[in-house]
Amino acid sequence: VVPSLPGFPGAAAGHLDLDDTVDWIVATLDLLEASDLEGADLIGESVAGMLAAEVAALVRPAVRRLILIGSFGLYDPEDPVRNPFHCAASETPALLCASSARYSAALGCHCHDPAELADWEVRQYRAHEAAARLMWPFGDRGLAKRLRRIECPTLLLWGERDALVPVSYARRFAAGITRSRVAILPAAGHLASVDAPEEAAAAIADFLA
């Protein structure tokens, strides 16, 4: 089951009603409840990883097992996370994926009709806007203080070539989550599920087994 957060592809533009991190956490909890997914295994990648971690920390019964993939949410100025909103659009593919071919196949535009292209561009802009509203102001969101509350088994899956959230952050999450283990995918970048889908799936299946 793949829920769509407000503003992201598949959902309406409800992100304009969400003003801070708490609003986004509540929206995520509402979405899990409405989808009858409370107490299920939860996977969150990138920005969604931050929300998944917050949900697991604040409402323990909501998550049975947790998988975080290249998750945002922590910040150390001595080893900073790259701000995705302080870069040119042309940099985005290389920041998200180690493989340009994988990025293009999964996330690139494959529209030829002008109307379809315009619709795709609107969806991309809206998702970018939603992510910005979720993560602004960029930096320490206080999650580090709440990681101790995550009691469910947790897999921290990271691409070794992550250009946004350095692989060192997998260890930072692990230091705060007692029942956690780390898996590193050597050929993957930030979106490990796009760069190395088979390897990511195998690591997740092994963890859940």
N, C-alpha and C positions, 0 to 999 in steps of 0.2 A: 504494500500500500504506500503510495507516494503522495502525501499531502502537499498542496501548494500554499505557501505562505502569502499573505496579502501583498499585492503588487507584483508578485513573481508570475512567470508563465503558468497559466491554468487557473489563476485566481483573479478576482476583481481588484480594482484600485483602492482597496481598503487601507493601504499603507499610509494614506494621507491623514487618517484618523489616529495613527499611532505616533505619539510624541516623544516617548523615551523607552529605555530598555525594559522597564516594568510593563509598559503597554504591550511590547512585543512578546514578553514571556507569557502574559495573560492570554494574548491571542493564540500562542502556541498551545497552551493548556486547553483553551476553548476548542481548538482544532482537533486535538487528541480526543477530547471528550465527545465531540460531535461525530468523530469517525469511529468511535467505540474502540480506541486504541490505548486506553489507559492500562498500564501494567504490561504493555507489550515490549519487545525488544526495539530499541530506538537507534537509528543511524543518523548522524548529522555530519555534513561535510562543509568545511569552510565556515561561512557566516552561520549556517544552520547548526554547525557543531557547537557554537557558542550558546545558542538557544537550547539545544539538547542538554548541554552540561548544566545550564541554569535550571532547567526543569527537573533534572535528576537530583540536583542539590536542594532545591526548594520544596519539591513535592516527591518525596522518596517513593511512595507507592505507584507513581505514574510510570516508572521505568523499571523493567525487569533486568535487562542487560543493555549496556550502552556501548556504542561504537562511535568514536570521534575520528574523523578523517581530516587532517590538516586544519584543525579547528582554530578559529580566532577565539579571543576572550582573555588571554593573558598578554602582558606587555612589560618588557624590561628595557629601559632606555640604554642599558649597556649592551644589549643584544636585541635591537629593535625589530619589531614586525614591520614589514613594508606597508605603507599606507596606500591602498589601491586607488584612492581618490586623488592622489598627488602624482599622477602619471598620465601620459598622453594615451589616447585610445589605441594608437598603433602599438603600444607596449603591452596591452592587455593579454593577447594570446601567449606571449612568452612568459608573462607573469603567472598565468594560470596553468599552463601545460609545458612539459619538457618537449613534447612531440607536437610540432606544428600540424602534422598530418592528422593526428588524433584530435587535436583541437578543431581543425576545420571540419572533420567528419561529424563530430558530435555537436559542436556549438556554432559552426560557421553558418553563413546564410546560403541557402540552396534555392532561393527564390528567383524566378525569371520574370514573372508577371509584375509590372510596376505596383499594382495594388497590393500584392502579396509582400513585395519588398518593403513597402511603406508600413504595412501592418507589422512585419518582423522588426523593423527599426523602432517602432513605437513600443513594442513589447520589451525590446532590449533596453531602451531608455528608461522605461518604467521600472524594470528590475534593478537597474543601476541606481535609480532614485530611491527605491525601497531599501536597498542595501545601505545606502548612505544615511537614510533616516534611522536605520537600525543601529548603525555603528558610530554615529556622530554624537559627541566629540570623540575622535579616534584616540585610543590609548588604553590606559588601565581602567577596566570597568568594574573592578572589585571582585571579580570571579575567584581570584586566588584565595580570598578569605573564605569562600564558600565551598571550595573543592572537597574539604574534609567531610562535608555532609553527603557526598556521593558514596553510597555504600554498596551499590550494585556492581557486579563484575563489569569491568570496562576494558575495551580494546582501544588502544591509541595507534591508529594506522596513519603512517606518514610517508610522503614521497621524499626520498633522500635529496632530490633536486628542487625542493619547494623554494620558490623565489619570493614568496610572500610571508609565510610563517616558517621560519627556519626549523630544520629537523630537531634542533635543540629544545624546541618547545614541547615535543613529545615527552622528553624527560621531565620538563617542568610540570606538565600535567600529571605524569606518573608519580612525581614526588608528593603531589597533593591528594591523589586518589589511592586509597589503601589497596583495593582489590583491582589493580590494573596491570596490564602488560602492554609492551610496545612491540609493534611490527613495522619494519622499515622496508619500503619497496625501492630498490636501487635506481630503477629507470624512470621513476615517476616524479612529476612536479607537484604543484599545489593540489590540483584536482586529480588525485591518484586513481579515482574510479574511471576517469577518462583516459589517462595516460596508460594505465595498466589494469584494465577491467578484469581480466581473467585472474591475475595475481591477487587483486583486491578481493574479488569474490571468494577465492580459495582461502585467504587469510580470515575473512569473516566467517565462512562456513566452518573452518577449523575451530575458531573461537566459540561459536554457538554450539558446536558439537561437544 
